[in-house]
Amino acid sequence: MLHALYIIAFAVLSVLAISNLIRNIVMFGTEPRRGPRNSGFGNGPANDSNRSVPHPEMLDEDGRVLDEPLLVMKSISLEDAREQLDALYEGNSDGSSDED
């Protein structure tokens, strides 16, 4: 009798979990078409939700929005990378610490 109760409870929980999964998939699929929602912290009725404020790291010293790439990576060869790592390793291998 107890086994049947476990099976029924597991079946109910699995149906709830699968229905929640399907509801979330449908909600995330339709979210970009609906536009911005007015929920979350700081989105009260006093805020203007149509105006987007850029992140402070996206602004230059004068407060204008940056229009340039923020991350530029330099490609180096494997040999150069190994040489740089060896130089770092050999520079710290003398046993002295730089905590002074």
N, C-alpha and C positions, 0 to 999 in steps of 0.2 A: 504494500500500500504506500509506503514511504517513497519507493522508487517511482511510482506513478506521479506522486506530487512533485518530485524533482523534475521529472520529464515535462510536466505541464508548466512548471515555473520557468524552466529553461526555454520552452517554446514561446511563452509569453515575452520573456526578455529578448529573445532573438527577433521576434516580430517587431517589438518596439525599436530595437537597435537598427534593423534594416529599414523601417519606415523613417526613422530619423536620418539615416544616411541618404535615402532617396530625397527627402525633403531638403536637406542641405545641398545636395548636388543640383537640384532644380533652382534653389534660391541663388547659389553662386553662379549658375548659368544665366540667370535673368538679371543679376545685379548690375552689370555694366550698361545694360539698356535702360535701366531705371534712372540712372544718374546718381548724384551724391545724396546720401540719406542724412537726415538731421538727427543722428543719435550719437551718443558717446559723450565724452567729457568736453565741456566748453562749447557745445553747440546749442546753447539756449536760444530763446526767441530774440534776445537782444543782439546776438551776433549776426552779421551779414554773411549768410552761408554761400552767396553767389560769388563773393570776392575771395580769391585764393591768395594767401600770404606765403611767400617763398621762405624756405628755411634760411636762417642767418648765414650758414656756410655757403649758400648759393649767391651771396651778395658780395660786392667788392667793398673797398674802404669808403666809397661815396654813397653806398646804398643801392647801387644799380645792380640788376641781375646779370650774372656772369654768362657769357655766351661762348665759352671755350671749354675744352675737355678738362676735367678736374684731375684725372689720373693719366699720367703718361708713363708707360713702362719701356725701359730700354732692354732690348734683347741682346744678351751676351752669349758667347759660346760656352760649351761645357768645360772646355779647358780653362777659360778665364774664370769661371765660377769656382772651379777646383783650386786654382791658384789663389784666389781671394780668400777662400775658406782655409787653405793651408796657412796663408799669411796671418789670418786671425788666430788660428790655433797655435801657431808657433810664437806669436807675439804674447800670448797669455800662458805659455808653458814654462816660464821661468820661475813660477812658484810664488811670485809676489802678488799681493792683492791690491786692488785700486780702491779700497774702501776708506782710506785715510782722508 
